[in-house]
Every structure is written in structure tokens, then in C-alpha cells.
Amino acid sequence: MMALAVTGRLNKQIAGDLGAREITVEVPRSQLMQKMRSKSLPELARMADKLKLAPRNPHGIKSG
């Protein structure tokens, strides 16, 4: 989830990619930010980058 959460895409966009409802993305993203004690999405993205969890594809979309 962290890899998708830090792509900078909107919850609605991620949900569309996954074929899920927006709330299905919103709640886990919020919980992840709380667990990581992140105050913002950019801060969470920096954490993911340091942990090498950030996706290689900047849009977080699977290719192929």
C-alpha cells in the first residue's frame, strides 16, 4: 500500500487503477500516515524513498 500511497496520485485515481472504491484507498492511506507519524503525503513519500519502498514507476501503474 505504501508504494501506491506515495505516488502523489489522488485516492480516486488509485481506486480506479485497482478497480476499487475511493474509500477503500482513503482509509488505509490515512492509517498508514498515522502509523508512520507522517503529517503530510510528501513527508510519507520521503520516508518511503529512504526505506526504498517508493515505486520506480512515478505514476504507480503496473506496466504490461
Secondary structure, 3 states (H helix, E strand, C coil): CHHHHCCCCCHHHHHHHHCCCHHHHHHHHHHHHHHCCCCCHHHHHHHHHHCCCCCCCCCCCCCC
